Amino acid sequence: MEAPNYANPFRPGAGHMPPYLAGRENEKQEFLNLLSQDVILENLVLTGLRGVGKTVLLDTFKPLAMQNGWLWAGTDLSESASVSEERIAVRLIADLSLVTSGITITEKQILSLGFNPQVKNVNTPVNYDLLLRIYQQTPGMVADKIKAVLEFGWECVRSLKKKGIIFAYDEAQNLADHSAKDEYPLSLLLDVFQSIQKKNIPFMLALTGLPTLFPKLVEARTFAERMFHVVQIGRLPDENSREALAKPIRDVKHPVSMGDALIAQIISISGGYPYFIQFLGKEVYDVVLQKMKAGSAPKDGEIVVPFDDIVRKLDADFFAGRWSKATDRQRDLMTVIASLPTSGEEFTVQEVVERSKEVMPSLSFSASHTSQMLSTLSQQGLIYKNRHGKYSFAVPLFDRFITRQKNHKAE
């Protein structure tokens, strides 16, 4: 019997909300705790590797905030927004205006000049133009100007009887100071919000980014260590991974079913990372449905799925582009790292140096060369250094991909 043509329920796109968000209940509770603050003492940093679902989780925080009486503003932080202090100020003004544009204030407007000027009260929306005018008319440095805008914005928002505003920014690891150009947009952002919060204005930052984000904040301003509550998300436990695969199909009564062995294999290959779960789930669903339509699915037992081909597609779609950016010597170094027992967690320069002497004695790496190359790979987004001086791959399961490349090369 031919199976109905159901749409594939899995969504492996970047930042796409999955059909079922498995796990993350603890993270949601931590965010709710931050929302309960009467005075903002802690802001949020949501961090993790690519593919762990940071953007998706941030999207789920928005309705939680609104249900608890908060307003929400924010967007992705592109590198261009962090070019200068002026740019980050304009970014904040634009985001605040989306919240305040429905509010009007009364301004006095002079309709005619002369000995008998006519003055009229005019209702003016608190939109981007008005906020920008306040910014431009405020004397002082950029920080003084943007503080004046934010303080004015809160005076307008108070009438809405809201608890405050969440300024949420994804890809916040793009924030950076540029001392060579005498531009400090990251420091400006931290200084402004610390000042605003000291005045009991309930504007909270929610920053999402790669694991390099929090060390970068602390490097810019040491008080950032006390200013943020860090929520680090990683792979899902097996139970949550299983639900992420089974529940979307079960809930909509899809004709495809994944047996325990098939689900276990997907979980093993995905490592529990949400993006890989969605990617593999989508590919396996298509294979199983095609076999059912063709009548080749066994009545009993598991359907045979070509996982080698699916993983090869995953390598091409997710990993290959990043791997191609590295030089041959950088690939040699990462191949050494991938051979370490702790390659999927963290490693030190000394561990890499010692391992290189074992696996490639004629081309081994010195400590200084290793440190220099790891720094370059960090700038490329392939490696990151944590606050304890140890390193990790910035791409989940990158060590497995590198090992596969090495094996293919040897064949």
N, C-alpha and C positions, 0 to 999 in steps of 0.2 A: 504493500500500500504506500502510495507516495506521501511523503511528509509535507505538511503545509509550509508555505514560503514565509516563514517568520523572519523578522529583522533581527540581525545580530545584536544582542543586548550589551556587548562589551565595547568600551570606548577608551582606546589607548592614546588618544590625542593629548598633547601637552596642556595641562590645566583643565581638562574636560571632567566634569562631574561624573563619577561612575554611577551605574544604576543603583548600586548599594554601597554606601560608605561604611566599610567594616572597621571595627575597632575605634580608636581615637576618643573613647569616652573620657579617659583621664585627662587628655589634652583639652577637651571641651570644658571639663570641670575647672581646670586651672584658669582658663579664660574667664569663666563665670566668676571665679574668685576675684580676678582683677576688676571686673565690672562692679563688684560690690564695694569698691573703695569710695569712701566719702571724700577723701583728699587723695589725689593721685600721687602715690609714692613710688609705684612701680609701673613701668610700661612693658609691652610685650615684644620679645624677640622669638619668632618661630623659625627654627632652623633645621636643616637636614640636607642630605644629598639630593641631586636631581632624581626625580622619579619616585620620591617617597610620598608625594601628595601634599606639599606645603600650600600650593595655590588653591587646591580643592578645599583643604581644611580652612584656610582663610576665608574662602567663600561661604563656608558653613557658619563661620563666626559672625558674619554680618547679620543674618536674621536673629541670632541669639542676642546680639547687642541691641538691635531694634526692639525686640520683645521686652528687653529690660530697661527701656526708656532712653537709649542712646541714639544719637544720630551718627551717620557713617559717611566718611569722605575718603577719597584716596584712589590710587591707580597703580600701574606698574611704574617703577622708577627706571627710566632709561638712562644710559650714560650721559646723554645730552642734558638731562635735568641736573646733573651734578657737575657741569662744566664750570659754573660760577655761582657766587652767592646770590646774584641777581636772578639766575635761573631757578634756583631752589625756592626763592621768595615768590616768584611768579607762579611756581607750581603750587605752593601753599595757598596763594590768593585764589587761584583757579578752583582748587578743590573746596575751599571754604565757601566760595560763591555758589557752588551747587547746592549747598545746604541752606544758605541764607537768601537765595534769589526769590523765594516766595514771601519774604518779609518786606514790609514797606516802612519807611520812616517819614516824618514830616520835616521838610526843609523850607526855609524862607527863600523865595526867589524874587529878585528885583525885576519888574516888568518894564520899567521905563526910568530914564535918568532925568535930571533937572532939579528944579526947586521943589517939586512935589512928586518924588519917586513913588511909584506904586509897588507895594510889597504883597506877595501872595504866598500862602502856604501851599506847598506842592507835595504830594505823596511820591516818594522816590523809592524804587525797589533797591534792596541791598544786593545788587548784582556785582558782576566782575568789574564793571566800569566804575562803580562807586568805591569799591574796595581798593581798586588801583589808584583812584584819585586820592584817597586817604593815604595810601602808601607814598605817593609822590609828593604830597604836601607836608608830610611829617619830616621835620629836620633830623639830622643825625646820620648814623651809619645804617647799613642794610638791616642789621639786627634791631635797631631802634624802630625802624619803619615797619618791619613785619610784626614786631610785638604790638605796635599801635593798631595794626589791622586786626590781629587776632583778639586783642582786648575789645575792640569795637564790635567785632563779630560776635563775641560772647554776650555783650550787652544786648545785642539784637536777639540772639537765640534764647536768652533767659525767658522771654515772653512765651516761648513754646512749652515751658515747663518740662524740659528734657534734662536728663542727668548730666549730659555732656556730649562731646563729639569724639569719635574714634577717627584718627587720621591713619589710615591703613595703606601701607606701601609694600608691594611685592617686588621681588628682585632688588632688594635694598642693598645687596652686596655691591651694587654699582656705585653707591655713594662713595665719594673720596674727596680728600683735601688735595689741593695742588699748590704746595708751598713755592714751587718755582715761579708760579704765576701770581702768587700772593692772593690766592682764592681759597677760601676754607668753607665750602658749602656744607660739608658733613658736620664740622664743629659748630657752624651757625645753627643748623637744625637742632643739635643737642642743647646748645646754649639757650636758644629761644624757648624750647619746650620746658627746660628746667626752670627758667625765669617765670614763664606763664604759670606753671604748676605751683611754684612758690607763692603766687598770688591767689591760690585756691581756685584757679580757673580750670574746670575739668575737661581739659583737652588731653587725650591719651594717644601715644604713638603705638602702632602695631606694625612692626617691621618683619618682613619675611625674606629669607635669603639662604644662601649656602653657608656652610659652617665657618667660612671666613668672615661672616658678618660681625659677630659679637667681638672677636678680637680686634677688628677694625674700629668698632665703636669705642672700645676701651683705649685703644692707641690714640684716637683723636681726643678723647676727654676721659681722664681716669675716673671721674665720677659716674660715667656710664655703667660701671660695674654695679653700682648701687641703684642706678636709675631703671634698670631693666630686669624683668623676670624672664629667664631663658627657658623655652619649651623646645626640646630637641626631639624630633620624630625620626624614626627609622623603619626597619622592616616590621611587617605584621607577624604576630604569633601564628602558628599553624591553624589554630581554631578560627581566627579571624580571616585568614587567607582562604580557608575552606568555605566559609560563608560568603566571601566576596565572589567566589566562583559559582556556588550552588544556588544562592538565594535569587539572583536575577532571573535565572531560568525557572526556578520553582515558582516564583511569585506570579509570573505572567503565563505559566503553563506552556512553556515552549515544548516542542516535540523532542528536542534534544535533551538527553540526560547524560551527565558525566558520572561514571562510577567512582568508587573510592580510590581505586588504583590509578585511574587517569588523573583525578584531582591531586593525588599525592605526588604524581610525577610533575605536574604543572607547578605545584608548590616548591618542589625540590629545585627545579630549573629556575624559577623566578626568585628564589631566595627570600620570598615574602615581601618583595618590593612591589607596591601597588601598581606602578606603571607596567612592570613586566607581567604581573598577574592579568591585567587587562589585555595586554598584547597577546600573551599566550592563550588566554581564554577566547579571544576573538578568533585566532587562527584555528584552534582546536574545534571550536563551535562550527566553523565553516566546513572543516574536514568531516566531522561527524554527520552534519546535516547532508552533505553531498553523498556520503556513503548510504545514508538512510533513503535518500531520494533514488539512488541507483539500485536499491535493494541489496546492497552488498554488506550491510551491517549484520553481524551475527546476532542470532536471537538470544543467545546466552553468552556471557563473558564480555570482556572489554573490546572496544573497537581499536584496531591498530592505527596509531597516529604517527606520521613521519616527523618525529620531534627533531631529528637532525636537520631536516630541511627548514623547519620552523625557526630553529635556533640560528641557522645560517641567515635567514631573512631578518631576524632580530639584530644580528651582528651588522648587517648591511644598513639597516634603518637607524639604529641607535648608536652603535659604537664606531663604525668605520670612519665616519666623518671626523670624529675626535682623534682617532688614531692616525689619520692621514696628516694631521697638523704637526705631528712630532717628527723630528729629524731621525736619521738612522741611529745615531748615538743615543738620543733620548729614548728611542724604542728599546735599545739594548739595556739601558738602565731600568726601564719599567718592566722588562722581561725578567731581570734579576729580582726586582721587587715582587713580581708575581709568583716567583718560586719560593718566597719566604713562607714559613708556616703561618705567620700573622698577616699575610698580604691583604686579607679581606677586612682587617681591623686597623692596626696602626704599627708603625715601624720607626726605627731610628736611623740616622746616618751611618752609625757604626755597624748596625746589622746589615745594611745594604753593602757596605764596603767589604765586610767579611764574607758575605754570601757571593759577591762578585768574584772573589778570589777562588771560590769553589767551582762556580758554574762557567766562568769564562776567564781562566787565569791569565791568558795572554792579553786580554782586553779589560782587566779589572779597573775599578774606579778608586781614586784616592778620596779622602774625606772632604777636602776642599772642592774637588771637582763635583763630587756628589751633592754637596750643599748648594753649589752654584746652579747645577742642573735642576735640582728640586725647586729652587727659587724660580727658575724660568718656567718650569712646568706648572708651578702655582699660578703664575701670571696667565698661563694659557688655560687655566681652569681644569687641569687634569690631576693635580695634587693640591692638598692644602695642609697647612701646619696648624696644629691645635695649640692651645695656650700652655700646654705642658712640654712644648718643644718636640713633640713627635709628629710624624706625618701619616697621612692616609690618602688613598685614592679619592678624588672628588666625584668620581663617577661610580655608581653602585655596580658591583660584579665586574668591574673592569679587569680585575685580576684573572677571572675565568675567561674573559674574551681574549686576553693576551696569551694565556696558555693554549687556547684553541688555535690562535694564529701561529704559535710556535709549532704545534703539532701538525697543522696543515703544511707548514713550510718544510717540516721534516719528512713528510710523506712523498 
